[in-house]
């Protein structure tokens, strides 16, 4: 398996590479955009059932990082010969009688010879990115395909076409395409090339060239049958890897959920504290005796608001996106392991079918040999009887001819009579 995982956060001093955007130095996420549940049991569940203190108690033989499980080969002295540059920008809203959707401009600059031109510009919607991801997974089932941002789920508080949401998705789609472009195998995919160069009509025609509905249903049914059948003899290295990925996925999902909970509570605290500062400032104007004290409280609240805003900025730009990206990558890793198991299950199924066919062939050959022996056995008595009859008739004819030769007078007499 080949792929890459996002870099771990190094601190809260700034955004990760490639994620900077917007006019403000720090764009805070609204608390409602986190789509958190209303219950307050997450922290208790974390402390009771999945404490992070147990992260190192998995197994002494288990790798300590998912990076150690991925076969990555990099040469430090190898020059960076990047020949494909992709930019996703200029989101545009489209309203039809059926649906409303956003398209993004995908601009490509390349020096590769397999491209007809050095520059391309197309517009793509989110469904097109999903199609590309599915085609890459279908063509390379054991490679780690970079994750896409999830589909938007309406929670009743955030609008689907909110500017912050569109910008966040644009950055994620830009990162998705550039990671594919930097991948040593995926970057040369024919579907990726079509995605970057084909216009809307050509892309639709290319999509229709895939398998039909019945074929897809057959593949789905076969995949379900293989998943229910399971793998009979998975290698130990893949068993350990699968166990580690499952444990890591549970831990990182819990970290993601708790970090979002912390951010939500910090944001609510920040919003309330912003109101207290002006209130104490106005209060100090009406209370001359307490003016200095109330003014000091207002000033302290203002400094606390600034510090909290910086902390929220670090969480929203340096921690939350990276942790959530690890969540997406853990899901991709689990998907790769499932596809690997499906391939092994299919191989075992075909090997088993081949064994049955070989056994049937051997049985058929054995039955054929037995039938030949029985046929020869039935034919043997008839041949013996026919042989005896032939020998008797031959002896009688010999005796008759001998009698004629020994008794010529008898022959003449018989002719007279």
C-alpha positions as CSV (number, residue, x, y, z in Angstrom):
1,X,0.0,0.0,0.0
2,X,1.2,3.4,-0.9
3,X,0.0,6.8,0.3
4,X,0.5,9.5,2.7
5,X,-1.0,10.8,6.0
6,X,-1.4,14.4,7.0
7,X,1.4,15.9,9.1
8,X,0.7,16.1,12.8
9,X,0.1,19.6,14.2
10,X,3.2,21.3,15.4
11,X,1.5,23.9,17.4
12,X,-1.2,26.5,17.4
13,X,0.9,29.4,16.1
14,X,-0.5,29.3,12.6
15,X,-2.4,27.3,10.0
16,X,-1.0,24.2,8.3
17,X,0.5,24.5,4.9
18,X,-2.0,25.0,2.1
19,X,-4.8,25.9,4.4
20,X,-4.4,29.7,4.7
21,X,-7.2,31.6,3.2
22,X,-9.7,34.4,3.9
23,X,-9.2,38.1,4.6
24,X,-9.0,37.9,8.4
25,X,-5.8,36.6,10.0
26,X,-7.8,33.9,11.8
27,X,-11.2,32.7,10.7
28,X,-13.1,31.2,13.6
29,X,-15.5,28.3,13.0
30,X,-19.0,28.9,14.2
31,X,-19.9,26.5,17.0
32,X,-23.0,25.3,15.2
33,X,-20.9,24.3,12.2
34,X,-19.3,21.5,14.2
35,X,-22.5,19.5,14.1
36,X,-22.1,18.2,17.6
37,X,-24.8,16.3,19.5
38,X,-26.5,18.0,22.4
39,X,-25.6,15.4,25.0
40,X,-22.8,16.0,27.5
41,X,-21.6,12.3,27.8
42,X,-18.7,12.4,25.5
43,X,-16.1,13.4,28.0
44,X,-17.4,10.8,30.4
45,X,-17.2,8.1,27.8
46,X,-13.7,9.2,27.0
47,X,-12.5,9.0,30.5
48,X,-14.3,5.7,31.3
49,X,-13.9,3.5,28.2
50,X,-11.1,4.9,26.0
51,X,-8.6,6.8,27.9
52,X,-5.7,8.1,25.9
53,X,-3.4,6.9,28.6
54,X,-4.0,3.4,27.1
55,X,-2.6,4.4,23.7
56,X,0.7,2.9,24.5
57,X,-0.8,-0.3,26.0
58,X,-1.9,-1.8,22.7
59,X,0.8,-4.3,22.0
60,X,4.6,-4.2,22.3
61,X,5.0,-5.6,18.8
62,X,2.5,-3.2,17.3
63,X,3.8,-0.2,15.4
64,X,3.6,3.1,17.2
65,X,2.4,5.1,14.3
66,X,0.4,4.5,11.2
67,X,3.2,6.0,9.2
68,X,5.3,3.0,10.0
69,X,2.7,0.8,8.4
70,X,2.8,2.5,5.0
71,X,5.4,1.6,2.5
72,X,6.8,5.0,1.7
73,X,10.1,5.4,-0.1
74,X,11.6,8.8,-0.4
75,X,15.0,9.9,-1.5
76,X,16.4,13.0,0.1
77,X,18.8,13.7,-2.7
78,X,16.1,13.3,-5.4
79,X,15.3,16.7,-7.0
80,X,11.8,18.0,-6.9
81,X,10.7,17.8,-10.5
82,X,7.1,18.9,-10.2
83,X,5.5,19.0,-13.6
84,X,1.8,19.3,-12.7
85,X,0.3,22.3,-11.0
86,X,-3.4,22.4,-10.1
87,X,-5.5,25.2,-8.5
88,X,-9.1,25.0,-7.4
89,X,-10.7,28.4,-7.0
90,X,-13.6,30.6,-8.2
91,X,-16.6,28.9,-6.6
92,X,-19.8,29.6,-8.5
93,X,-23.4,28.8,-7.6
94,X,-25.8,27.2,-10.1
95,X,-29.6,27.1,-9.6
96,X,-31.7,24.8,-11.7
97,X,-35.3,23.6,-11.5
98,X,-34.1,20.3,-10.0
99,X,-31.2,21.3,-7.7
100,X,-28.8,24.0,-6.6
101,X,-25.1,23.2,-6.5
102,X,-21.6,24.8,-6.5
103,X,-19.0,24.4,-9.2
104,X,-15.3,25.2,-8.8
105,X,-12.8,26.2,-11.5
106,X,-10.0,23.7,-11.8
107,X,-7.0,25.2,-13.5
108,X,-4.1,23.0,-14.6
109,X,-0.6,23.8,-15.8
110,X,1.7,21.0,-16.9
111,X,4.7,20.1,-19.0
112,X,3.9,16.5,-19.5
113,X,3.9,15.1,-23.0
114,X,0.8,13.0,-22.7
115,X,-1.3,16.2,-22.3
116,X,-2.5,17.9,-25.5
117,X,-1.8,21.4,-24.1
118,X,0.1,23.0,-21.3
119,X,-2.9,24.7,-19.7
120,X,-6.4,23.6,-19.1
121,X,-9.4,25.2,-17.3
122,X,-12.6,23.3,-16.5
123,X,-15.4,23.6,-14.0
124,X,-16.2,20.7,-11.7
125,X,-18.8,20.1,-9.0
126,X,-18.5,17.9,-5.9
127,X,-20.1,14.9,-7.6
128,X,-17.3,15.0,-10.2
129,X,-14.7,14.8,-7.4
130,X,-16.6,11.8,-5.9
131,X,-16.6,10.1,-9.3
132,X,-12.8,10.6,-9.6
133,X,-12.2,9.2,-6.1
134,X,-14.4,6.1,-6.9
135,X,-12.6,5.4,-10.2
136,X,-9.2,5.7,-8.5
137,X,-10.3,3.2,-5.8
138,X,-11.6,0.9,-8.4
139,X,-8.4,1.0,-10.5
140,X,-6.1,0.9,-7.5
141,X,-7.9,-1.0,-4.6
142,X,-4.8,-1.4,-2.4
143,X,-3.6,2.2,-2.7
144,X,-4.5,4.9,-0.1
145,X,-6.5,7.4,-2.0
146,X,-6.4,10.9,-0.5
147,X,-9.7,11.7,1.3
148,X,-12.4,14.0,0.2
149,X,-14.3,16.3,2.5
150,X,-17.6,14.8,3.6
151,X,-20.9,15.7,2.1
152,X,-22.6,18.5,3.9
153,X,-25.2,17.3,6.4
154,X,-27.9,19.8,7.3
155,X,-28.1,20.3,11.0
156,X,-30.6,23.2,10.9
157,X,-28.1,25.8,12.0
158,X,-25.6,26.2,9.1
159,X,-26.6,27.1,5.6
160,X,-25.3,24.9,2.9
161,X,-23.9,27.7,0.7
162,X,-22.4,29.7,3.6
163,X,-19.2,31.5,2.4
164,X,-17.1,29.9,5.2
165,X,-18.3,26.4,4.3
166,X,-17.6,26.9,0.5
167,X,-14.1,28.2,1.2
168,X,-13.4,25.3,3.5
169,X,-14.5,22.9,0.9
170,X,-12.5,24.6,-1.8
171,X,-9.3,24.3,0.2
172,X,-10.0,20.6,0.8
173,X,-10.7,19.9,-2.9
174,X,-7.6,21.8,-3.8
175,X,-5.5,19.7,-1.4
176,X,-7.2,16.5,-2.7
177,X,-6.2,17.1,-6.3
178,X,-2.7,18.2,-5.5
179,X,-2.1,15.1,-3.4
180,X,-3.2,13.0,-6.3
181,X,-0.9,15.0,-8.6
182,X,2.1,14.3,-6.2
183,X,1.3,10.6,-5.9
184,X,3.8,8.5,-7.9
185,X,1.1,6.2,-9.3
186,X,-2.2,8.0,-9.2
187,X,-0.9,11.0,-11.0
188,X,-0.7,9.0,-14.2
189,X,-4.2,7.7,-14.1
190,X,-6.2,8.1,-17.3
191,X,-9.3,9.1,-15.3
192,X,-7.4,11.8,-13.5
193,X,-6.2,13.2,-16.8
194,X,-9.8,13.2,-18.1
195,X,-11.0,14.9,-15.0
196,X,-8.4,17.7,-15.5
197,X,-8.9,18.2,-19.2
198,X,-12.4,17.2,-20.4
199,X,-15.2,19.7,-20.6
200,X,-18.5,19.0,-19.0
201,X,-20.1,17.1,-21.9
202,X,-17.0,15.0,-22.6
203,X,-16.8,14.1,-18.9
204,X,-20.4,13.0,-18.9
205,X,-19.7,10.8,-21.9
206,X,-16.7,9.3,-20.2
207,X,-18.7,8.5,-17.1
208,X,-21.3,6.6,-19.2
209,X,-18.5,4.3,-20.5
210,X,-18.3,2.4,-17.3
211,X,-20.2,-0.8,-16.4
212,X,-24.0,-0.7,-16.6
213,X,-26.5,-0.9,-13.7
214,X,-26.8,-4.7,-13.8
215,X,-23.1,-5.1,-13.8
216,X,-22.7,-2.8,-10.8
217,X,-25.5,-4.7,-9.0
218,X,-23.7,-7.9,-9.7
219,X,-20.4,-6.5,-8.4
220,X,-22.2,-5.3,-5.2
221,X,-23.8,-8.7,-4.6
222,X,-20.5,-10.4,-5.2
223,X,-18.8,-8.1,-2.8
224,X,-21.4,-8.6,-0.1
225,X,-21.1,-12.4,-0.5
226,X,-17.3,-12.2,-0.2
227,X,-17.6,-10.0,2.9
228,X,-20.1,-12.4,4.5
229,X,-17.8,-15.3,3.6
230,X,-14.8,-13.6,5.1
231,X,-11.1,-14.4,4.9
232,X,-10.1,-17.9,6.0
233,X,-6.3,-17.4,6.4
234,X,-5.3,-13.8,6.7
235,X,-1.5,-13.3,7.0
236,X,-0.3,-12.3,10.5
237,X,1.1,-9.0,9.4
238,X,-2.2,-7.9,7.9
239,X,-4.0,-9.1,11.0
240,X,-1.8,-6.9,13.2
241,X,-2.1,-4.0,10.8
242,X,-5.9,-4.3,10.8
243,X,-6.1,-4.5,14.6
244,X,-3.9,-1.4,14.9
245,X,-5.9,0.6,12.3
246,X,-9.2,-0.2,14.1
247,X,-7.8,0.8,17.5
248,X,-6.2,3.9,16.0
249,X,-9.5,4.8,14.3
250,X,-11.4,4.6,17.6
251,X,-8.8,6.7,19.4
252,X,-8.6,9.4,16.7
253,X,-12.3,9.6,16.3
254,X,-12.6,10.1,20.1
255,X,-9.9,12.8,20.0
256,X,-11.7,14.5,17.1
257,X,-15.0,14.5,18.9
258,X,-13.5,15.8,22.2
259,X,-11.5,18.5,20.5
260,X,-14.6,19.7,18.7
261,X,-16.5,19.7,22.1
262,X,-13.7,21.8,23.6
263,X,-13.8,24.2,20.7
264,X,-17.5,24.6,21.0
265,X,-17.3,25.3,24.8
266,X,-14.4,27.7,24.3
267,X,-16.4,29.5,21.6
268,X,-19.5,29.9,23.8
269,X,-17.2,31.1,26.7
270,X,-15.7,33.7,24.3
271,X,-19.1,34.9,23.0
272,X,-20.3,35.5,26.6
273,X,-17.1,37.2,27.7
274,X,-17.3,39.6,24.8
275,X,-20.5,40.9,26.2
276,X,-19.2,41.3,29.8
277,X,-16.4,43.8,28.8
278,X,-18.7,46.5,27.4
279,X,-21.2,46.0,30.3
280,X,-18.5,46.7,32.9
281,X,-17.2,49.6,30.9
282,X,-20.7,51.2,30.9
283,X,-21.1,50.3,34.5
284,X,-17.9,52.1,35.4
285,X,-19.3,55.3,33.9
286,X,-22.3,55.3,36.1
287,X,-20.5,54.4,39.4
288,X,-17.9,57.0,40.2
289,X,-16.7,55.2,43.3
290,X,-16.2,51.9,41.5
291,X,-15.1,53.4,38.2
292,X,-11.4,52.3,38.6
293,X,-12.3,48.8,39.7
294,X,-15.0,48.3,37.1
295,X,-12.7,49.7,34.4
296,X,-10.0,47.3,35.5
297,X,-12.4,44.4,35.2
298,X,-13.5,45.6,31.8
299,X,-9.8,45.8,30.7
300,X,-9.1,42.3,32.1
301,X,-12.1,40.9,30.2
302,X,-10.9,42.5,27.0
303,X,-7.4,40.9,27.4
304,X,-9.0,37.6,28.2
305,X,-11.1,37.9,25.0
306,X,-8.0,38.5,23.0
307,X,-6.2,35.5,24.5
308,X,-9.2,33.3,24.0
309,X,-9.6,34.4,20.4
310,X,-6.0,33.5,19.7
311,X,-6.5,30.1,21.3
312,X,-9.6,29.5,19.2
313,X,-7.7,30.6,16.2
314,X,-5.1,27.9,16.9
315,X,-7.7,25.3,17.5
316,X,-9.7,26.0,14.4
317,X,-6.7,26.2,12.0
318,X,-3.9,24.1,13.5
319,X,-5.7,21.3,15.4
320,X,-9.2,20.6,14.3
321,X,-8.6,20.3,10.6
322,X,-5.5,18.1,11.1
323,X,-7.2,15.8,13.6
324,X,-10.2,15.4,11.4
325,X,-8.0,14.7,8.5
326,X,-6.5,11.8,10.5
327,X,-10.0,10.6,11.0
328,X,-10.6,10.6,7.2
329,X,-7.3,8.8,6.6
330,X,-8.1,6.2,9.2
331,X,-11.4,5.5,7.3
332,X,-9.5,5.3,4.1
333,X,-7.0,2.8,5.6
334,X,-9.9,0.7,6.9
335,X,-11.4,0.8,3.4
336,X,-8.1,-0.4,1.9
337,X,-7.9,-3.3,4.4
338,X,-11.5,-4.3,3.5
339,X,-10.7,-4.2,-0.2
340,X,-7.5,-6.3,0.4
341,X,-9.6,-8.8,2.3
342,X,-12.1,-8.9,-0.6
343,X,-9.3,-9.6,-3.0
344,X,-8.0,-12.4,-0.8
345,X,-11.5,-13.8,-0.3
346,X,-12.1,-13.8,-4.1
347,X,-8.7,-15.5,-4.6
348,X,-9.6,-18.2,-2.0
349,X,-13.1,-18.6,-3.6
350,X,-11.6,-19.1,-7.1
351,X,-8.9,-21.4,-5.7
352,X,-11.6,-23.5,-4.0
353,X,-13.7,-23.5,-7.2
354,X,-10.6,-24.6,-9.1
355,X,-10.0,-27.4,-6.6
356,X,-13.6,-28.6,-7.0
357,X,-13.3,-28.5,-10.8
358,X,-10.1,-30.5,-10.6
359,X,-11.7,-33.1,-8.4
360,X,-14.7,-33.3,-10.8
361,X,-12.2,-33.8,-13.7
362,X,-10.4,-36.6,-11.8
363,X,-13.7,-38.2,-10.9
364,X,-14.9,-38.0,-14.5
365,X,-11.6,-39.6,-15.8
366,X,-12.0,-42.4,-13.2
367,X,-15.6,-43.0,-14.2
368,X,-14.6,-43.0,-17.9
369,X,-11.9,-45.6,-17.2
370,X,-14.4,-47.7,-15.3
371,X,-16.9,-47.6,-18.1
372,X,-14.3,-48.6,-20.6
373,X,-13.3,-51.6,-18.5
374,X,-17.0,-52.6,-18.0
375,X,-17.6,-52.3,-21.8
376,X,-14.6,-54.5,-22.5
377,X,-15.8,-57.0,-19.9
378,X,-19.2,-57.2,-21.5
379,X,-17.8,-57.7,-25.0
380,X,-15.4,-60.5,-23.9
381,X,-17.9,-63.4,-23.7
382,X,-19.5,-62.6,-27.1
383,X,-16.1,-62.6,-28.7
384,X,-15.2,-66.0,-27.1
385,X,-18.5,-67.6,-28.3
386,X,-18.0,-66.1,-31.8
387,X,-14.5,-67.4,-31.9
388,X,-15.5,-70.9,-30.9
389,X,-18.2,-71.0,-33.5
390,X,-15.8,-69.9,-36.2
391,X,-13.3,-72.6,-35.1
392,X,-16.1,-75.3,-35.3
393,X,-17.3,-74.3,-38.7
394,X,-13.7,-74.2,-39.9
395,X,-13.1,-77.8,-38.7
396,X,-16.3,-79.1,-40.3
397,X,-15.4,-77.7,-43.6
398,X,-12.0,-79.1,-43.4
399,X,-13.4,-82.6,-42.7
400,X,-15.8,-82.4,-45.6
401,X,-13.1,-81.5,-48.0
402,X,-10.9,-84.2,-46.7
403,X,-13.7,-86.8,-47.1
404,X,-14.2,-85.8,-50.7
405,X,-10.5,-86.2,-51.4
406,X,-10.3,-89.7,-49.7
407,X,-13.4,-91.2,-51.3
408,X,-13.6,-90.2,-55.0
409,X,-15.9,-93.0,-55.8
410,X,-18.4,-91.7,-53.4
411,X,-18.3,-88.4,-55.1
412,X,-18.9,-89.9,-58.5
413,X,-21.8,-92.0,-57.0
414,X,-23.4,-88.9,-55.6
415,X,-23.1,-87.2,-59.0
416,X,-24.8,-90.2,-60.7
417,X,-27.6,-90.3,-58.2
